[in-house]
Amino acid sequence: MPVLPILKYPDPMLTTPTKEVDEITDEMIQLLEDMYETMVASDGIGIAAPQVNSNLRLAIVEIDEESGLFEMINPRIIQATGETIDVEGCLSFPEVYGTIKRADTIVLRYYDRNGDEFEVEADDYLSRAFQHELEHLDGKLFTDKIIQKIKPEDLENYMEANLE
């Protein structure tokens, strides 16, 4: 499985809304597998199809083994509650970090590679990762939501100071 090139800002694909998936094909499943390999090789926790030059509504999130791998086709947030502010980065914006306000808890509906529909409630970091990747699918950039930029050299100190 190849590691795909990750598009970097200002590539126009990153601000182009994706198309709904009508049919799950072998090529799409291969793309999901390649996206996963790309995400892991890049030390990421999520990746969306536009980041690898595809206009399909596909995204992957894996924050840890406990939460597991989410391969999402046509994901939609159907409920969002609460607010939280935390730091984020993005594979398409190397060395750019900042605090972003997001819903604390979401309910997400999506299809997996077998066409089975799932609904998952997520909070905290998992919720944040889902929201970040879904914004990629809508052609939105996390940099447009940054409240406070954090220099790469200050990231570790910021994270330590803001641990709960």
GUTIGU-424807 format. One record per residue: chain; residue number from 1; residue in three letters; x, y, z of N, C-alpha, C in turn. Coordinates in pm, whole numbers. Example, Ala and Ser with C-alpha at 12.3 -4.5 7.8 and 13.67 -1.06 7.14 Angstrom:
! GUTIGU-424807
+-----+-----+------+--------+---------+--------+---------+----------+--------+--------+---------+--------+
: mol : seq : type : n.east : n.north :   n.up : ca.east : ca.north :  ca.up : c.east : c.north :   c.up :
+-----+-----+------+--------+---------+--------+---------+----------+--------+--------+---------+--------+
:   A :   1 :  ALA :   1319 :    -569 :    780 :    1230 :     -450 :    780 :   1320 :    -330 :    780 :
:   A :   2 :  SER :   1285 :    -225 :    708 :    1367 :     -106 :    714 :   1290 :       3 :    787 :
+-----+-----+------+--------+---------+--------+---------+----------+--------+--------+---------+--------+
! end
This chain:
! GUTIGU-424807
+-----+-----+------+--------+---------+--------+---------+----------+--------+--------+---------+--------+
: mol : seq : type : n.east : n.north :   n.up : ca.east : ca.north :  ca.up : c.east : c.north :   c.up :
+-----+-----+------+--------+---------+--------+---------+----------+--------+--------+---------+--------+
:   A :   1 :  MET :     85 :    -118 :      0 :       0 :        0 :      0 :     88 :     124 :      0 :
:   A :   2 :  PRO :     70 :     209 :    -98 :     157 :      326 :   -106 :    119 :     435 :     -7 :
:   A :   3 :  VAL :    221 :     510 :     32 :     199 :      632 :    108 :    178 :     741 :      5 :
:   A :   4 :  LEU :     65 :     808 :     16 :      27 :      910 :    -82 :     84 :    1046 :    -44 :
:   A :   5 :  PRO :    110 :    1131 :   -143 :     153 :     1268 :   -110 :     37 :    1344 :    -44 :
:   A :   6 :  ILE :     69 :    1418 :     59 :     -32 :     1500 :    128 :    -27 :    1640 :     70 :
:   A :   7 :  LEU :   -142 :    1689 :     24 :    -149 :     1824 :    -30 :   -127 :    1925 :     82 :
:   A :   8 :  LYS :    -56 :    2029 :     49 :     -29 :     2137 :    144 :   -101 :    2263 :     99 :
:   A :   9 :  TYR :   -140 :    2344 :    197 :    -200 :     2473 :    168 :    -99 :    2556 :     90 :
:   A :  10 :  PRO :   -139 :    2625 :    -15 :    -272 :     2668 :    -57 :   -334 :    2586 :   -170 :
:   A :  11 :  ASP :   -305 :    2457 :   -180 :    -364 :     2377 :   -287 :   -516 :    2395 :   -288 :
:   A :  12 :  PRO :   -576 :    2426 :   -403 :    -720 :     2454 :   -408 :   -809 :    2334 :   -372 :
:   A :  13 :  MET :   -757 :    2212 :   -383 :    -836 :     2094 :   -344 :   -875 :    2101 :   -197 :
:   A :  14 :  LEU :   -792 :    2167 :   -115 :    -819 :     2174 :     28 :   -939 :    2262 :     62 :
:   A :  15 :  THR :   -980 :    2347 :    -29 :   -1096 :     2434 :     -4 :  -1213 :    2400 :    -96 :
:   A :  16 :  THR :  -1207 :    2282 :   -155 :   -1314 :     2236 :   -244 :  -1401 :    2135 :   -170 :
:   A :  17 :  PRO :  -1531 :    2161 :   -155 :   -1618 :     2062 :    -90 :  -1618 :    1929 :   -168 :
:   A :  18 :  THR :  -1625 :    1820 :    -95 :   -1621 :     1687 :   -156 :  -1758 :    1643 :   -204 :
:   A :  19 :  LYS :  -1758 :    1537 :   -282 :   -1880 :     1479 :   -337 :  -1922 :    1358 :   -255 :
:   A :  20 :  GLU :  -2054 :    1345 :   -236 :   -2109 :     1227 :   -169 :  -2069 :    1101 :   -246 :
:   A :  21 :  VAL :  -2047 :     995 :   -173 :   -2017 :      866 :   -233 :  -2150 :     795 :   -261 :
:   A :  22 :  ASP :  -2169 :     756 :   -387 :   -2292 :      686 :   -426 :  -2275 :     534 :   -422 :
:   A :  23 :  GLU :  -2153 :     489 :   -448 :   -2126 :      346 :   -455 :  -1987 :     319 :   -399 :
:   A :  24 :  ILE :  -1977 :     219 :   -316 :   -1847 :      182 :   -260 :  -1780 :      85 :   -357 :
:   A :  25 :  THR :  -1664 :     125 :   -407 :   -1592 :       46 :   -507 :  -1462 :     -10 :   -447 :
:   A :  26 :  ASP :  -1402 :    -105 :   -519 :   -1273 :     -159 :   -477 :  -1167 :     -48 :   -475 :
:   A :  27 :  GLU :  -1176 :      45 :   -570 :   -1081 :      155 :   -575 :  -1094 :     245 :   -452 :
:   A :  28 :  MET :  -1217 :     263 :   -408 :   -1241 :      346 :   -289 :  -1186 :     277 :   -164 :
:   A :  29 :  ILE :  -1204 :     147 :   -156 :   -1150 :       73 :    -42 :   -997 :      80 :    -43 :
:   A :  30 :  GLN :   -938 :      70 :   -162 :    -792 :       84 :   -173 :   -749 :     224 :   -130 :
:   A :  31 :  LEU :   -826 :     326 :   -168 :    -796 :      463 :   -127 :   -799 :     475 :     26 :
:   A :  32 :  LEU :   -899 :     416 :     90 :    -906 :      419 :    236 :   -782 :     354 :    298 :
:   A :  33 :  GLU :   -739 :     242 :    242 :    -620 :      174 :    294 :   -495 :     260 :    273 :
:   A :  34 :  ASP :   -485 :     321 :    155 :    -370 :      409 :    128 :   -373 :     533 :    217 :
:   A :  35 :  MET :   -493 :     586 :    242 :    -506 :      701 :    332 :   -458 :     663 :    473 :
:   A :  36 :  TYR :   -495 :     544 :    518 :    -453 :      500 :    651 :   -300 :     492 :    658 :
:   A :  37 :  GLU :   -238 :     428 :    559 :     -92 :      416 :    557 :    -26 :     554 :    554 :
:   A :  38 :  THR :    -84 :     644 :    479 :     -32 :      781 :    469 :    -42 :     851 :    604 :
:   A :  39 :  MET :   -156 :     838 :    670 :    -178 :      901 :    800 :    -77 :     848 :    903 :
:   A :  40 :  VAL :    -59 :     717 :    907 :      33 :      656 :   1003 :    177 :     700 :    974 :
:   A :  41 :  ALA :    215 :     697 :    846 :     351 :      736 :    808 :    379 :     882 :    840 :
:   A :  42 :  SER :    274 :     963 :    845 :     288 :     1107 :    872 :    267 :    1140 :   1019 :
:   A :  43 :  ASP :    249 :    1037 :   1101 :     227 :     1055 :   1245 :    102 :    1137 :   1274 :
:   A :  44 :  GLY :     -3 :    1113 :   1193 :    -129 :     1183 :   1213 :   -230 :    1097 :   1287 :
:   A :  45 :  ILE :   -341 :    1160 :   1325 :    -451 :     1088 :   1390 :   -578 :    1094 :   1306 :
:   A :  46 :  GLY :   -569 :    1164 :   1193 :    -683 :     1174 :   1103 :   -637 :    1223 :    968 :
:   A :  47 :  ILE :   -714 :    1186 :    868 :    -686 :     1234 :    732 :   -815 :    1229 :    653 :
:   A :  48 :  ALA :   -832 :    1326 :    565 :    -951 :     1333 :    480 :   -909 :    1323 :    335 :
:   A :  49 :  ALA :   -998 :    1270 :    252 :    -967 :     1246 :    112 :   -911 :    1368 :     38 :
:   A :  50 :  PRO :   -961 :    1490 :     62 :    -904 :     1604 :    -11 :   -754 :    1624 :     16 :
:   A :  51 :  GLN :   -708 :    1579 :    131 :    -566 :     1595 :    164 :   -477 :    1506 :     79 :
:   A :  52 :  VAL :   -536 :    1404 :     15 :    -460 :     1317 :    -76 :   -513 :    1329 :   -219 :
:   A :  53 :  ASN :   -571 :    1446 :   -248 :    -614 :     1483 :   -382 :   -733 :    1401 :   -433 :
:   A :  54 :  SER :   -828 :    1372 :   -347 :    -951 :     1305 :   -387 :  -1069 :    1390 :   -344 :
:   A :  55 :  ASN :  -1169 :    1400 :   -429 :   -1285 :     1483 :   -395 :  -1401 :    1400 :   -339 :
:   A :  56 :  LEU :  -1371 :    1281 :   -286 :   -1475 :     1195 :   -228 :  -1492 :    1224 :    -79 :
:   A :  57 :  ARG :  -1613 :    1203 :    -30 :   -1646 :     1229 :    111 :  -1602 :    1109 :    196 :
:   A :  58 :  LEU :  -1470 :    1098 :    215 :   -1406 :      991 :    291 :  -1311 :    1051 :    393 :
:   A :  59 :  ALA :  -1309 :     993 :    512 :   -1214 :     1038 :    614 :  -1180 :     922 :    706 :
:   A :  60 :  ILE :  -1066 :     932 :    769 :   -1019 :      831 :    863 :   -976 :     902 :    991 :
:   A :  61 :  VAL :  -1008 :     841 :   1105 :    -961 :      890 :   1234 :   -921 :     769 :   1318 :
:   A :  62 :  GLU :   -804 :     781 :   1380 :    -760 :      682 :   1478 :   -673 :     756 :   1580 :
:   A :  63 :  ILE :   -733 :     787 :   1695 :    -657 :      863 :   1795 :   -577 :     771 :   1886 :
:   A :  64 :  ASP :   -625 :     647 :   1905 :    -553 :      549 :   1986 :   -616 :     411 :   1965 :
:   A :  65 :  GLU :   -551 :     309 :   2017 :    -602 :      173 :   2001 :   -735 :     153 :   2073 :
:   A :  66 :  GLU :   -752 :     219 :   2186 :    -874 :      204 :   2264 :   -997 :     252 :   2186 :
:   A :  67 :  SER :   -986 :     366 :   2123 :   -1098 :      419 :   2044 :  -1116 :     343 :   1915 :
:   A :  68 :  GLY :  -1005 :     295 :   1858 :   -1011 :      218 :   1735 :  -1004 :     303 :   1610 :
:   A :  69 :  LEU :  -1011 :     235 :   1497 :   -1003 :      297 :   1365 :  -1142 :     326 :   1313 :
:   A :  70 :  PHE :  -1162 :     448 :   1266 :   -1288 :      488 :   1203 :  -1260 :     520 :   1057 :
:   A :  71 :  GLU :  -1309 :     435 :    968 :   -1308 :      463 :    825 :  -1448 :     510 :    791 :
:   A :  72 :  MET :  -1459 :     635 :    751 :   -1591 :      696 :    737 :  -1621 :     735 :    593 :
:   A :  73 :  ILE :  -1735 :     689 :    546 :   -1785 :      725 :    415 :  -1911 :     809 :    436 :
:   A :  74 :  ASN :  -1917 :     925 :    373 :   -2029 :     1019 :    386 :  -2062 :    1052 :    533 :
:   A :  75 :  PRO :  -1961 :    1085 :    614 :   -1991 :     1118 :    754 :  -2065 :    1249 :    768 :
:   A :  76 :  ARG :  -2152 :    1254 :    868 :   -2231 :     1375 :    899 :  -2243 :    1387 :   1051 :
:   A :  77 :  ILE :  -2227 :    1507 :   1100 :   -2255 :     1534 :   1242 :  -2404 :    1560 :   1251 :
:   A :  78 :  ILE :  -2472 :    1482 :   1335 :   -2617 :     1498 :   1348 :  -2656 :    1565 :   1479 :
:   A :  79 :  GLN :  -2560 :    1578 :   1569 :   -2587 :     1650 :   1694 :  -2454 :    1700 :   1750 :
:   A :  80 :  ALA :  -2455 :    1819 :   1806 :   -2335 :     1877 :   1867 :  -2377 :    1956 :   1990 :
:   A :  81 :  THR :  -2306 :    1934 :   2101 :   -2337 :     2005 :   2226 :  -2208 :    2048 :   2294 :
:   A :  82 :  GLY :  -2222 :    2152 :   2375 :   -2110 :     2202 :   2454 :  -2006 :    2272 :   2369 :
:   A :  83 :  GLU :  -1908 :    2328 :   2437 :   -1797 :     2396 :   2372 :  -1670 :    2368 :   2447 :
:   A :  84 :  THR :  -1563 :    2358 :   2370 :   -1431 :     2342 :   2430 :  -1328 :    2406 :   2338 :
:   A :  85 :  ILE :  -1221 :    2453 :   2397 :   -1112 :     2513 :   2319 :   -987 :    2431 :   2347 :
:   A :  86 :  ASP :   -919 :    2390 :   2239 :    -796 :     2314 :   2254 :   -709 :    2338 :   2131 :
:   A :  87 :  VAL :   -587 :    2289 :   2138 :    -490 :     2310 :   2031 :   -506 :    2202 :   1923 :
:   A :  88 :  GLU :   -483 :    2243 :   1798 :    -487 :     2152 :   1685 :   -372 :    2182 :   1590 :
:   A :  89 :  GLY :   -340 :    2081 :   1511 :    -249 :     2094 :   1400 :   -311 :    2023 :   1282 :
:   A :  90 :  CYS :   -241 :    2019 :   1169 :    -298 :     1958 :   1049 :   -185 :    1913 :    957 :
:   A :  91 :  LEU :   -201 :    1794 :    900 :     -99 :     1742 :    808 :    -80 :    1831 :    685 :
:   A :  92 :  SER :   -181 :    1906 :    647 :    -171 :     1994 :    531 :   -113 :    2131 :    565 :
:   A :  93 :  PHE :    -87 :    2154 :    693 :     -27 :     2280 :    741 :     89 :    2246 :    835 :
:   A :  94 :  PRO :    199 :    2198 :    781 :     311 :     2159 :    869 :    356 :    2277 :    957 :
:   A :  95 :  GLU :    380 :    2244 :   1082 :     433 :     2342 :   1177 :    337 :    2456 :   1209 :
:   A :  96 :  VAL :    207 :    2439 :   1181 :     107 :     2540 :   1217 :     18 :    2480 :   1325 :
:   A :  97 :  TYR :      9 :    2550 :   1436 :     -73 :     2505 :   1549 :   -150 :    2623 :   1605 :
:   A :  98 :  GLY :   -267 :    2592 :   1660 :    -345 :     2698 :   1720 :   -462 :    2642 :   1798 :
:   A :  99 :  THR :   -519 :    2727 :   1882 :    -636 :     2686 :   1959 :   -761 :    2709 :   1875 :
:   A : 100 :  ILE :   -853 :    2614 :   1885 :    -976 :     2614 :   1806 :  -1092 :    2583 :   1900 :
:   A : 101 :  LYS :  -1203 :    2656 :   1881 :   -1325 :     2627 :   1956 :  -1408 :    2526 :   1877 :
:   A : 102 :  ARG :  -1448 :    2418 :   1944 :   -1530 :     2314 :   1881 :  -1635 :    2265 :   1980 :
:   A : 103 :  ALA :  -1733 :    2193 :   1925 :   -1832 :     2128 :   2012 :  -1759 :    2024 :   2097 :
:   A : 104 :  ASP :  -1801 :    2010 :   2222 :   -1739 :     1915 :   2313 :  -1783 :    1772 :   2281 :
:   A : 105 :  THR :  -1911 :    1755 :   2252 :   -1967 :     1622 :   2225 :  -2045 :    1626 :   2095 :
:   A : 106 :  ILE :  -2025 :    1524 :   2012 :   -2100 :     1514 :   1887 :  -2157 :    1374 :   1871 :
:   A : 107 :  VAL :  -2259 :    1366 :   1788 :   -2307 :     1237 :   1740 :  -2281 :    1237 :   1590 :
:   A : 108 :  LEU :  -2212 :    1134 :   1545 :   -2168 :     1125 :   1407 :  -2233 :    1003 :   1341 :
:   A : 109 :  ARG :  -2281 :    1023 :   1219 :   -2338 :      912 :   1141 :  -2255 :     897 :   1015 :
:   A : 110 :  TYR :  -2221 :     772 :    982 :   -2138 :      744 :    865 :  -2159 :     600 :    820 :
:   A : 111 :  TYR :  -2103 :     569 :    703 :   -2103 :      433 :    651 :  -1959 :     381 :    652 :
:   A : 112 :  ASP :  -1945 :     249 :    672 :   -1813 :      190 :    665 :  -1790 :     132 :    526 :
:   A : 113 :  ARG :  -1677 :      68 :    505 :   -1641 :       16 :    373 :  -1734 :     -94 :    324 :
:   A : 114 :  ASN :  -1811 :    -154 :    416 :   -1908 :     -258 :    377 :  -2047 :    -200 :    349 :
:   A : 115 :  GLY :  -2061 :     -69 :    365 :   -2191 :       -5 :    341 :  -2281 :      -8 :    463 :
:   A : 116 :  ASP :  -2228 :     -52 :    578 :   -2307 :      -55 :    701 :  -2307 :      84 :    764 :
:   A : 117 :  GLU :  -2425 :     125 :    813 :   -2439 :      257 :    874 :  -2408 :     248 :   1023 :
:   A : 118 :  PHE :  -2335 :     348 :   1071 :   -2300 :      355 :   1213 :  -2333 :     494 :   1266 :
:   A : 119 :  GLU :  -2360 :     496 :   1395 :   -2380 :      621 :   1467 :  -2296 :     611 :   1593 :
:   A : 120 :  VAL :  -2212 :     711 :   1615 :   -2123 :      708 :   1730 :  -2130 :     842 :   1802 :
:   A : 121 :  GLU :  -2130 :     835 :   1935 :   -2120 :      956 :   2015 :  -1976 :     970 :   2058 :
:   A : 122 :  ALA :  -1922 :    1089 :   2040 :   -1781 :     1113 :   2073 :  -1769 :    1242 :   2152 :
:   A : 123 :  ASP :  -1674 :    1243 :   2244 :   -1646 :     1366 :   2317 :  -1496 :    1386 :   2323 :
:   A : 124 :  ASP :  -1458 :    1499 :   2378 :   -1318 :     1534 :   2399 :  -1236 :    1525 :   2270 :
:   A : 125 :  TYR :  -1123 :    1458 :   2277 :   -1027 :     1456 :   2166 :  -1082 :    1385 :   2042 :
:   A : 126 :  LEU :  -1157 :    1276 :   2062 :   -1215 :     1205 :   1949 :  -1316 :    1294 :   1876 :
:   A : 127 :  SER :  -1398 :    1364 :   1951 :   -1494 :     1457 :   1893 :  -1421 :    1564 :   1811 :
:   A : 128 :  ARG :  -1314 :    1616 :   1866 :   -1234 :     1720 :   1799 :  -1176 :    1667 :   1668 :
:   A : 129 :  ALA :  -1122 :    1546 :   1671 :   -1063 :     1487 :   1551 :  -1168 :    1467 :   1442 :
:   A : 130 :  PHE :  -1286 :    1416 :   1480 :   -1393 :     1399 :   1382 :  -1431 :    1534 :   1319 :
:   A : 131 :  GLN :  -1449 :    1635 :   1402 :   -1491 :     1766 :   1351 :  -1386 :    1824 :   1256 :
:   A : 132 :  HIS :  -1259 :    1808 :   1291 :   -1151 :     1859 :   1207 :  -1156 :    1793 :   1069 :
:   A : 133 :  GLU :  -1168 :    1661 :   1066 :   -1167 :     1590 :    938 :  -1293 :    1620 :    856 :
:   A : 134 :  LEU :  -1407 :    1631 :    921 :   -1529 :     1662 :    847 :  -1524 :    1802 :    786 :
:   A : 135 :  GLU :  -1457 :    1895 :    851 :   -1442 :     2027 :    792 :  -1359 :    2020 :    664 :
:   A : 136 :  HIS :  -1258 :    1932 :    661 :   -1184 :     1912 :    536 :  -1280 :    1870 :    424 :
:   A : 137 :  LEU :  -1375 :    1784 :    456 :   -1468 :     1734 :    355 :  -1560 :    1845 :    303 :
:   A : 138 :  ASP :  -1579 :    1948 :    384 :   -1661 :     2063 :    344 :  -1578 :    2176 :    284 :
:   A : 139 :  GLY :  -1448 :    2153 :    266 :   -1362 :     2255 :    208 :  -1325 :    2366 :    304 :
:   A : 140 :  LYS :  -1335 :    2338 :    434 :   -1302 :     2439 :    535 :  -1165 :    2409 :    596 :
:   A : 141 :  LEU :  -1095 :    2514 :    634 :    -960 :     2502 :    688 :   -957 :    2536 :    836 :
:   A : 142 :  PHE :   -881 :    2460 :    913 :    -874 :     2486 :   1056 :   -809 :    2620 :   1085 :
:   A : 143 :  THR :   -726 :    2668 :    994 :    -658 :     2795 :   1016 :   -755 :    2913 :   1017 :
:   A : 144 :  ASP :   -872 :    2895 :    955 :    -972 :     3002 :    956 :  -1039 :    3016 :   1092 :
:   A : 145 :  LYS :  -1020 :    2916 :   1181 :   -1085 :     2916 :   1311 :   -988 :    2939 :   1427 :
:   A : 146 :  ILE :   -860 :    2960 :   1396 :    -760 :     2972 :   1503 :   -789 :    3094 :   1589 :
:   A : 147 :  ILE :   -795 :    3070 :   1718 :    -814 :     3177 :   1816 :   -678 :    3234 :   1855 :
:   A : 148 :  GLN :   -585 :    3143 :   1886 :    -450 :     3182 :   1927 :   -350 :    3091 :   1857 :
:   A : 149 :  LYS :   -258 :    3150 :   1781 :    -152 :     3070 :   1718 :    -52 :    3028 :   1824 :
:   A : 150 :  ILE :      4 :    2908 :   1804 :     106 :     2857 :   1895 :    227 :    2819 :   1811 :
:   A : 151 :  LYS :    341 :    2875 :   1844 :     463 :     2845 :   1771 :    501 :    2698 :   1795 :
:   A : 152 :  PRO :    555 :    2632 :   1693 :     594 :     2492 :   1709 :    686 :    2469 :   1829 :
:   A : 153 :  GLU :    777 :    2563 :   1852 :     869 :     2546 :   1965 :    801 :    2564 :   2101 :
:   A : 154 :  ASP :    682 :    2623 :   2103 :     607 :     2644 :   2227 :    499 :    2538 :   2250 :
:   A : 155 :  LEU :    480 :    2448 :   2152 :     370 :     2353 :   2158 :    379 :    2260 :   2279 :
:   A : 156 :  GLU :    494 :    2204 :   2305 :     508 :     2111 :   2417 :    479 :    2180 :   2550 :
:   A : 157 :  ASN :    532 :    2300 :   2569 :     506 :     2374 :   2692 :    358 :    2408 :   2705 :
:   A : 158 :  TYR :    294 :    2447 :   2594 :     150 :     2477 :   2598 :     71 :    2354 :   2640 :
:   A : 159 :  MET :    103 :    2239 :   2579 :      30 :     2116 :   2610 :     47 :    2079 :   2757 :
:   A : 160 :  GLU :    168 :    2088 :   2810 :     192 :     2054 :   2950 :    118 :    2150 :   3043 :
:   A : 161 :  ALA :    115 :    2277 :   3010 :      51 :     2377 :   3095 :   -102 :    2364 :   3093 :
:   A : 162 :  ASN :   -158 :    2303 :   2989 :    -302 :     2295 :   2976 :   -358 :    2154 :   2996 :
:   A : 163 :  LEU :   -277 :    2063 :   3047 :    -328 :     1930 :   3079 :   -422 :    1940 :   3198 :
:   A : 164 :  GLU :   -529 :    1867 :   3189 :    -627 :     1871 :   3298 :   -595 :    1767 :   3403 :
+-----+-----+------+--------+---------+--------+---------+----------+--------+--------+---------+--------+
! end
